[in-house]
Amino acid sequence: MTDAQETLPETQTVPQLSDSELKAKRKKSLIFVALILVIAVAIYLIWKLFFNQSVSTDNVYVGAETASVTSMVTGQVADVLVSDTEQVKKGQVLVQVDPRDAEIALAQAKAELIKAQRQYKQTAANSSALNSQVFVSDDGIHSAEAQVAKAKAELNKAQDELNRRQQLSASGAISKEELSTAQSAVNNAQAGFDLAQAGLAQAKSSQKAAQSSLAANNALIQGSNEHSTPDVLVAQAKLKQAELDLERTVIKAPFDGVVTSRKIQVGQRVAPGSVLLMVVPISQLYVDANFKESQLERVKPGQKVTLTSDLYGDSVEYTGTVVGFSGGTGAAFALIPAQNATGNWIKVVQRLPVRIRLDQQQLAEHPLRVGLSMEAKIDLSTK
C-alpha cells in the first residue's frame, strides 16, 4: 500500500450530521421497529383468533375393547370351529369342549335332588309317626297312673291289715306267724307301689323323648315344603350349576367381530380361565390420539375430529368425537416410569391420550383394525 493510499487528501473531509438530523434519523428507526412489532402482534392475533382453530397429531392408534374368550370348565377340546381372521357373529359357536363329564355331573345332580326331596318326605312322615307316639304315650301315662293308684290302694290295705294284727298281737290273739305274713304283705305292696311309680316316671320320660324328637323333626321341615327345604335348595343349586357347566362346554362368540390369536387345538385339555382365542369388535373401534400437553388447552369433550388412516390414505376421512382424556400420560403408566429427580434432568413435553369415538357407519364402509396408525385433527371451534 502506498503513502498516498494511507492518507486522505487534505481537501477530502467527512460530512458531520447535526444533532437534529441524528434525532430525526433515530426516531424514524424506532418508528420502523415499532411498526414491525405492531404488525407482528396483529398477525399473531389474527392467526390466534381466526386461523388457530385446530390441533393435530399423527401419534394416533386404533384400539378396541377386545374379548378374551376363556374356558369356564375343565375338559378336552372336541372341536374348534373357527380360525384366525375369520369374522364371527354374536352367539356363533367357537369351540366345543367334550360334554360327557358335564353330562355325568348333571345326572348326579338330578339324582341328588330326587334324594333330597325323598328325604323331606321321609322327615315329614317321621313327624306324623312321632306325633302318634306322643298320643300313645298319653295313654301309657294314664295306664301307669292307674297302676300307681292301684298299688297305692293295695299298700294302704296291707298297711291296715298289719296295724290290726299288731294290735291283736299285743293281746296274744294272733300268732307271730300271722303278724309276719302281714308285714310281708305290706313290703310286697310297697314294692308294687314303687314299681308302679317307676313305670309312671318312665312313661312320662318316653313322652318327653317323643315330644323332643317331634320338635327336632318339625324344625327340619317347619316353614318349608318339598321344593323349599334347605337340602332341596342346595340340591337345586347344584343341579343349576351342573346345567350351567354343560352349557359352558359350548363356547360362543360374545359379540360380532374377528377372531385373532387363536391358541387352542383339538384334543388339548383346558382348565377354567384358559385363554382360547380373542375376538376383536371391528364395528366398535375407537382411537387414542396422543397429543402434546401444550396442545390441550382448548380441547374439550364433544369436539369434532377429522381423521385419516394410513391404510386408506387421505382420500378416506373419518369423523370422530372427543370422548375424554386419559387419567395420566403414557410415561406415568409406563413399566419403568421416568425418574426426574436427578441432577441432569431435562424437561420433556409429555403426551396425554385423548379418546375419540368413530362413526359406526364410516367404520362399516371402511373397516379398520386394532393398532393401525392414523392422523387426527380436532376442530377447536366446535363445542
LINHUTA-V652536 format. One record per backbone hydrogen bond with DSSP energy under -1.0 kcal/mol. CO is the residue of the C=O (numbers start at 1). NH is the residue of the N-H. Records with the same first field share a line. If there is no record, write none. Layout:
# LINHUTA-V652536
CO: NH  NH
This chain:
# LINHUTA-V652536
2: 6
3: 7
9: 12
18: 22
19: 23
20: 24
21: 25
22: 26
23: 27
24: 28
25: 29
26: 30
27: 31
28: 32
29: 33
30: 34
31: 35
32: 36
33: 37
34: 38
35: 39
36: 40
37: 41
38: 42
39: 43
40: 44
41: 45
42: 46
43: 47
44: 48
45: 49
46: 50
47: 51  52
51: 53
53: 380
55: 378
57: 376
58: 60
59: 290
60: 374
61: 288
62: 371
63: 286
64: 66
67: 279
69: 276  277
71: 273
75: 270
76: 98
77: 267
79: 96
83: 86
86: 259
88: 257
89: 92
92: 253
94: 81
95: 251
96: 78  79
99: 103
100: 104
101: 105
102: 106
103: 107
104: 108
105: 109
106: 110
107: 111
108: 112
109: 113
110: 114
111: 115
112: 116
113: 117
114: 118
115: 119
116: 120
117: 121
118: 122
119: 123
120: 124
121: 125
122: 126
123: 127
124: 128
125: 129
126: 130
127: 131
128: 132
129: 133
130: 134
131: 135
132: 136
133: 137
134: 138
135: 139
136: 140
137: 141
138: 142
139: 143
140: 144
141: 145
142: 146
143: 147
144: 148
145: 149
146: 150
147: 151
148: 152
149: 153
150: 154
151: 155
152: 156
153: 157
154: 158
155: 159
156: 160
157: 161
158: 162
159: 163
160: 164
161: 165
162: 166
163: 167
164: 168
165: 169
168: 173
175: 179
176: 180
177: 181
178: 182
179: 183
180: 184
181: 185
182: 186
183: 187
184: 188
185: 189
186: 190
187: 191
188: 192
189: 193
190: 194
191: 195
192: 196
193: 197
194: 198
195: 199
196: 200
197: 201
198: 202
199: 203
200: 204
201: 205
202: 206
203: 207
204: 208
205: 209
206: 210
207: 211
208: 212
209: 213
210: 214
211: 215
212: 216
213: 217
214: 218
215: 219
218: 222
221: 224
225: 229
229: 233
230: 234
231: 235
232: 236
233: 237
234: 238
235: 239
236: 240
237: 241
238: 242
239: 243
240: 244
241: 245
242: 246
243: 247
244: 248
247: 250
249: 97
251: 94  95
253: 91
257: 88
258: 280
259: 85
260: 278
265: 268
268: 77
270: 75
271: 274
274: 71
276: 263
277: 69
278: 260
279: 67
280: 258  282
281: 284
286: 63
287: 356
288: 61
289: 291  354
291: 352
292: 295
300: 303
303: 322
304: 379
305: 320
306: 377
307: 318
308: 375
309: 313
313: 316
318: 307
319: 359
320: 305
321: 357
322: 302
324: 355
329: 333
340: 342
350: 293
351: 330
352: 291
353: 326
354: 289
355: 323  324
356: 287
357: 321
359: 363
360: 364
361: 365
362: 366
369: 372
372: 62
373: 310
375: 308
376: 57
377: 306
378: 55
379: 382
